[in-house]
Amino acid sequence: MNHLLRTLEERLAASPVGLALELPGGRRLGVRDARVVLRFRDAMALAALARGKVGDVGAAIVEGRVAVEGRVRDLMAAAGAVLRGDPVHGAAGRWPQFVHRLRSHRMHTLGRDARQVQFHYDLSDRFYALWLDPRRVYSCAYYRDAGMTLAQAQEAKLDHICRKLRLAPGERFLDVGAGWGGLLLWAAEHYGVEGTGITLSRNQHAHVSRLIEEKGLSGRVRMLPCDYRDLPRTEPRPFDKIASVGMFEHVGRAHLPAYFGCLRSLLRPGGLLMNHGITAGGTNNDRLGAGMGDFIEKYIFPGGELVHVGAVLHDMAGAGLEMVDTENLRPHYARTLWAWSDALEARLAEAEAILAEEAGAERGAKALRAYRLYLAGSAMGFERGWLALHQMLATRPDGRTDTGAMPGAQSAYPFQRGYMYGEGLPHAA
């Protein structure tokens, strides 16, 4: 016990913010005027803190075995200081990689993926609406200039994707994992596409279907409740352009070759694909270390897997897709997550009431504690480079050297970036 207390005192001394611990017996360690106080109700959580297992401490907070007093931003600063080792250092040996691949295969059946998606996205639409922007865009925003609000940056992101895809009126556009419809509806209203969105979330399907009807887009836009693997059997014609935003994280490392092969089969020759999603900061880890990945798996995204951008591009190329542009938006996601975190922190009482009503008092209280840690912890992870966010634009080459903007383009991509960064937003189509 004395060794544990000495280790804890060392961890406290390393914290950049005033941190204090209240032990199960009432003894207090740390500074008197601490900005963050952790009140421990069992020794297991204390031992986890001493070992730097911040994810395990987070789980104890969610389960009510550790109480927190103080701002969540200060809590994250303290967590970063007590962390031991590199959380993106993954095992590079063949056996760990074999185990990861087996797990990936097992975790991503059609039925299991549906349940895992619904666990997260169907928690409560009203809860998400408290801290997302008005369009409920639940992915990395694009802060084109420093003064943008979250809502403005999300619209800039939607338009950035549409520009990269060179969307045009009348084109068939597929949004894989369309969420609450932000990109699908933006593309239809501003670029005049014929849009199809898919989701496994019941709540999102109902929400977007209602918006399509309200906006008078029923003849041109549709939202389907289906898995991406089901589309090749139901779509008689290929799509001109495809976007997958914040979805491939749920696919699983072992399934990425089939995933990109499926998207290629849905894309016409010469068409463009945008794959936008979270990537790993390390080359071998399928999740963050120090217990953080296990925390996300249990409380937030069951079945989620991290893949380094190099591995993603490898599988994309293996499926016959040519990467033509890749952009890292990592600090943009840190700012997005802090905006979400701050918005939730400002409305904690409302969030607690909503979750208690829709999920039950006990589950709702746990979910709120988990999301507070998840949003702020993820923001810290992107700031520190443990996680990244990549937009990967690819084509399905048509095999012809006489098509496109220049000889050998073989696609709609002009092989220059000027068109992506034009000033202003387009008028509604």
C-alpha positions in Angstrom: 0.0 0.0 0.0 2.8 2.4 0.8 4.4 1.8 -2.6 1.0 2.5 -4.2 0.7 5.8 -2.3 4.2 6.8 -3.3 3.4 6.1 -7.0 0.2 8.1 -6.7 2.0 11.1 -5.2 4.5 10.9 -8.1 1.6 11.0 -10.6 0.0 13.9 -8.8 3.3 15.9 -8.9 3.4 15.3 -12.7 0.0 16.8 -13.3 -0.1 20.3 -15.0 -3.3 21.2 -13.2 -4.0 21.0 -9.4 -5.1 17.4 -8.8 -6.2 15.8 -5.6 -7.3 12.3 -4.7 -9.6 11.3 -1.9 -8.9 7.7 -0.9 -11.6 5.2 0.2 -10.8 5.8 3.9 -11.0 9.5 3.6 -7.3 10.3 3.3 -6.5 13.1 0.8 -3.5 13.4 -1.4 -2.5 16.4 -3.6 -2.9 20.1 -3.4 -5.4 21.8 -1.2 -7.0 24.1 -3.8 -7.1 21.4 -6.5 -8.9 22.2 -9.8 -9.8 18.4 -10.1 -10.7 16.1 -7.3 -11.1 12.3 -7.8 -12.9 10.6 -4.9 -12.2 6.8 -5.0 -14.5 4.3 -3.5 -12.3 1.2 -4.1 -8.6 0.4 -4.3 -8.7 -1.2 -7.8 -9.3 2.2 -9.5 -6.5 3.7 -7.4 -4.1 0.9 -8.6 -5.2 1.6 -12.2 -4.4 5.3 -11.8 -0.9 4.4 -10.4 -0.3 2.1 -13.4 -1.3 4.9 -15.8 -4.4 2.9 -17.1 -6.5 6.0 -17.6 -9.1 4.0 -19.6 -9.7 1.8 -16.6 -10.1 4.9 -14.4 -12.6 6.2 -16.9 -14.5 3.0 -16.6 -14.6 3.3 -12.8 -15.9 6.9 -13.2 -18.7 5.6 -15.5 -19.6 2.9 -13.1 -19.7 5.3 -10.2 -16.7 3.9 -8.3 -14.9 7.2 -8.8 -16.6 10.6 -8.4 -15.2 13.6 -10.2 -15.2 17.2 -9.2 -13.9 19.8 -11.6 -13.9 20.8 -15.3 -13.6 18.0 -17.9 -10.9 20.0 -19.7 -8.8 20.0 -16.6 -9.5 16.3 -16.0 -8.1 15.6 -19.5 -5.0 17.6 -18.8 -4.4 15.6 -15.7 -5.1 12.3 -17.5 -2.5 13.1 -20.1 0.1 13.8 -17.4 -0.4 10.5 -15.5 -0.5 8.4 -18.7 2.5 6.0 -18.8 4.0 4.9 -22.1 2.8 5.5 -25.7 -0.9 4.7 -26.3 -0.3 4.2 -30.0 2.4 1.7 -29.6 0.9 -1.6 -30.9 2.3 -5.1 -30.9 3.9 -5.7 -34.3 4.4 -9.4 -34.0 2.6 -11.9 -36.1 0.7 -13.5 -33.3 -0.9 -10.3 -32.0 -1.8 -9.3 -35.6 -3.3 -12.8 -36.2 -5.4 -12.4 -33.0 -6.6 -8.9 -34.1 -7.6 -10.2 -37.5 -9.6 -13.1 -36.0 -11.3 -10.7 -33.7 -12.1 -8.4 -36.6 -13.7 -11.2 -38.6 -15.8 -12.3 -35.6 -17.0 -8.8 -34.6 -18.4 -7.8 -38.0 -21.2 -10.0 -39.1 -24.3 -8.4 -40.7 -26.4 -8.8 -37.5 -23.6 -7.8 -35.1 -22.8 -4.7 -37.0 -26.4 -3.6 -37.0 -26.6 -4.1 -33.2 -23.3 -2.3 -32.6 -24.4 0.7 -34.7 -27.7 0.9 -33.0 -26.1 0.7 -29.6 -24.4 4.0 -30.3 -26.5 6.0 -32.7 -29.9 5.1 -31.4 -29.1 6.1 -27.8 -31.3 9.2 -28.1 -31.8 11.7 -30.9 -32.7 14.4 -28.4 -29.4 13.9 -26.6 -27.3 14.2 -29.7 -29.3 17.3 -30.7 -28.1 19.1 -27.5 -24.5 19.2 -28.5 -24.3 18.7 -32.3 -24.8 21.5 -34.8 -28.4 22.1 -36.1 -27.8 19.7 -39.1 -26.6 17.0 -36.6 -23.4 16.4 -38.5 -21.6 13.8 -36.4 -18.1 13.9 -38.0 -15.1 16.2 -38.2 -15.8 19.8 -39.2 -13.6 21.8 -41.5 -12.5 25.2 -40.0 -11.7 27.0 -43.2 -10.9 30.1 -41.2 -10.3 30.6 -37.5 -13.5 32.5 -36.8 -16.0 29.9 -37.9 -18.6 28.6 -35.5 -19.2 24.9 -35.3 -22.3 25.1 -37.6 -20.4 27.1 -40.2 -17.4 24.7 -40.1 -19.8 21.7 -40.6 -21.3 23.4 -43.6 -17.8 24.1 -44.9 -17.0 20.4 -44.5 -20.1 19.3 -46.3 -19.2 21.6 -49.2 -15.6 20.6 -49.1 -16.6 17.0 -49.7 -19.0 17.9 -52.5 -16.4 20.0 -54.2 -13.8 17.3 -54.0 -16.3 14.9 -55.5 -17.1 17.4 -58.3 -20.8 16.8 -57.8 -23.1 17.9 -60.6 -26.9 18.1 -61.2 -28.4 14.8 -62.1 -25.6 12.6 -60.9 -26.3 9.5 -58.9 -24.7 10.0 -55.5 -24.4 7.5 -52.7 -23.8 8.4 -49.0 -22.7 5.3 -47.1 -23.5 5.7 -43.4 -25.5 8.9 -44.0 -26.1 9.7 -40.3 -28.8 12.3 -39.8 -28.6 13.3 -43.4 -26.4 16.4 -43.4 -24.2 15.5 -46.4 -27.0 13.8 -48.3 -29.4 16.7 -48.1 -26.6 19.3 -48.7 -25.6 17.5 -51.9 -29.2 17.4 -53.1 -30.1 21.0 -52.3 -26.8 22.7 -53.4 -25.6 20.4 -56.1 -28.8 18.9 -57.6 -27.8 15.3 -57.3 -30.1 12.2 -57.1 -29.1 11.1 -53.7 -29.3 7.7 -51.9 -28.3 7.4 -48.2 -28.0 4.2 -46.2 -27.8 3.6 -42.4 -28.3 0.8 -39.9 -29.7 3.2 -37.3 -33.4 3.2 -36.9 -33.5 6.7 -35.4 -31.4 8.2 -38.2 -33.5 6.5 -40.9 -36.7 7.9 -39.5 -35.2 11.4 -39.0 -33.8 11.7 -42.6 -36.9 10.2 -44.2 -39.0 12.8 -42.5 -36.6 15.6 -43.6 -36.7 14.4 -47.2 -40.5 14.6 -47.1 -40.6 18.0 -45.5 -38.1 19.4 -48.0 -40.0 18.1 -51.0 -37.1 15.9 -52.1 -39.0 12.6 -52.2 -38.6 12.1 -56.0 -34.9 12.7 -55.9 -33.5 11.6 -52.5 -34.1 8.4 -50.6 -32.8 7.0 -47.3 -32.5 3.2 -47.1 -32.2 1.1 -43.9 -29.6 -1.3 -45.1 -26.0 -2.5 -44.8 -23.5 -1.5 -47.5 -23.0 -5.2 -48.3 -26.6 -5.5 -49.4 -26.5 -2.7 -52.0 -24.8 -4.6 -54.9 -27.8 -7.0 -54.9 -30.4 -4.2 -55.0 -28.9 -1.4 -57.2 -29.3 -2.0 -60.9 -27.1 0.9 -62.0 -23.8 2.2 -60.6 -23.4 5.5 -58.9 -21.4 8.4 -60.3 -20.0 9.5 -57.0 -19.8 7.9 -53.5 -19.1 9.3 -50.1 -18.4 7.3 -46.9 -18.1 9.7 -43.9 -17.4 8.5 -40.4 -18.4 5.0 -41.3 -15.4 2.8 -42.2 -14.3 2.9 -38.6 -17.1 0.4 -38.0 -16.1 -1.9 -40.9 -13.2 -3.8 -39.2 -9.6 -4.2 -40.4 -10.2 -7.7 -41.7 -13.2 -6.6 -43.8 -11.6 -3.5 -45.5 -10.6 -5.3 -48.7 -14.2 -6.5 -49.2 -15.5 -3.1 -48.2 -13.5 -1.2 -50.8 -14.3 -3.9 -53.3 -18.0 -3.5 -52.6 -17.8 0.3 -53.1 -15.8 -0.1 -56.3 -18.5 -2.4 -57.7 -21.1 0.3 -56.9 -19.1 3.1 -58.6 -19.2 3.6 -62.4 -15.8 3.5 -64.2 -14.3 7.0 -64.0 -16.3 7.9 -60.9 -15.1 9.4 -57.6 -15.1 8.0 -54.1 -14.5 10.0 -50.9 -13.6 7.9 -47.8 -13.5 10.2 -44.7 -12.8 8.7 -41.3 -10.7 8.3 -38.2 -7.3 6.6 -38.6 -4.8 5.3 -36.2 -1.8 7.4 -35.1 0.3 4.2 -34.9 1.0 1.7 -37.6 0.2 -1.5 -35.7 -2.5 -0.6 -33.0 -6.1 -1.5 -33.7 -7.1 0.6 -30.6 -5.5 3.1 -28.2 -3.6 1.6 -25.3 -3.7 2.4 -21.5 -7.2 1.0 -21.5 -8.6 3.9 -23.6 -9.5 1.6 -26.5 -11.2 -0.8 -24.2 -13.2 2.0 -22.7 -14.4 3.1 -26.2 -15.3 -0.5 -27.1 -17.4 -1.0 -24.0 -19.2 2.3 -23.6 -19.2 4.1 -26.9 -18.4 2.2 -30.2 -18.5 -1.6 -29.8 -16.8 -3.2 -32.7 -14.9 0.0 -33.7 -11.3 -0.5 -35.0 -8.4 1.8 -35.7 -6.4 1.4 -39.0 -3.4 3.5 -40.0 -3.9 5.5 -43.2 -1.2 3.5 -44.9 -3.1 0.3 -44.4 -6.3 1.9 -45.6 -4.7 3.1 -48.8 -3.1 -0.4 -49.3 -6.6 -2.0 -49.2 -8.1 0.7 -51.3 -5.5 0.1 -54.0 -5.9 -3.7 -53.7 -9.6 -3.2 -54.5 -8.8 -1.5 -57.8 -9.3 2.1 -56.6 -6.7 4.8 -57.4 -6.0 7.3 -54.6 -5.8 10.8 -56.1 -5.9 13.0 -53.1 -5.4 12.5 -49.3 -5.9 15.3 -46.7 -5.3 15.0 -43.0 -7.7 17.1 -40.9 -6.5 15.9 -37.5 -6.5 19.3 -35.6 -9.9 20.1 -37.1 -11.3 17.1 -35.4 -9.7 18.1 -32.1 -11.5 21.5 -32.4 -14.8 19.8 -33.4 -14.7 17.5 -30.4 -13.9 20.3 -28.0 -16.9 22.2 -29.5 -19.1 19.2 -28.9 -17.7 18.7 -25.4 -18.2 22.3 -24.4 -21.8 22.3 -25.7 -22.6 19.1 -23.7 -21.0 20.5 -20.6 -23.1 23.6 -20.9 -26.3 21.5 -20.9 -25.6 18.7 -18.5 -28.9 19.0 -16.6 -30.9 18.7 -19.8 -28.8 15.8 -21.0 -29.3 14.0 -17.7 -33.1 14.4 -17.9 -33.3 13.3 -21.5 -31.2 10.2 -21.0 -33.1 9.3 -17.8 -36.4 9.5 -19.7 -35.3 7.6 -22.8 -32.7 5.1 -21.4 -33.6 4.8 -17.7 -32.0 6.6 -14.8 -29.1 4.2 -14.2 -28.2 3.6 -17.8 -28.7 7.3 -18.6 -26.4 8.4 -15.9 -23.7 6.0 -17.0 -24.1 7.1 -20.6 -23.7 10.7 -19.7 -20.6 10.1 -17.7 -19.2 8.0 -20.6 -19.9 10.6 -23.3 -18.3 13.4 -21.2 -15.1 11.4 -21.0 -15.3 10.2 -24.6 -15.7 13.7 -26.2 -13.0 15.4 -24.1 -10.7 12.4 -24.2 -11.0 12.1 -28.0 -10.3 15.8 -28.4 -7.1 15.3 -26.4 -6.2 12.2 -28.5 -6.5 14.2 -31.8 -4.5 17.1 -30.3 -1.7 14.7 -29.3 -1.6 12.8 -32.6 -2.8 9.5 -31.1 -5.6 9.6 -33.7 -5.9 11.2 -37.1 -8.7 12.1 -39.6 -8.1 11.5 -43.3 -10.1 12.3 -46.3 -9.1 9.9 -49.1 -10.3 10.7 -52.5 -10.1 7.8 -55.0 -11.3 7.0 -58.5 -12.3 3.8 -60.3 -10.1 4.2 -63.5 -12.1 3.6 -66.7 -9.0 2.2 -68.5 -9.2 4.8 -71.3 -6.4 7.3 -72.0 -8.6 9.6 -74.0 -11.1 10.6 -71.3 -10.9 13.2 -68.5 -9.4 16.6 -68.1 -6.0 15.5 -69.4 -4.6 12.5 -71.2 -4.4 9.5 -69.0 -6.7 10.9 -66.3 -9.1 7.9 -66.8 -11.6 9.5 -64.4 -13.5 12.7 -63.4 -10.6 13.9 -61.3 -8.7 16.8 -63.0 -5.4 16.1 -61.3 -5.1 19.5 -59.8 -6.6 20.9 -56.6 -7.7 24.4 -57.6 -11.4 23.4 -58.0 -11.6 22.2 -54.3 -10.8 25.6 -52.8 -12.9 28.1 -54.7 -14.2 31.0 -52.7 -17.7 31.1 -51.3 -20.5 28.5 -51.4 -22.6 27.6 -54.4 -26.2 28.7 -54.9 -28.9 26.1 -54.4 -29.5 24.1 -57.5 
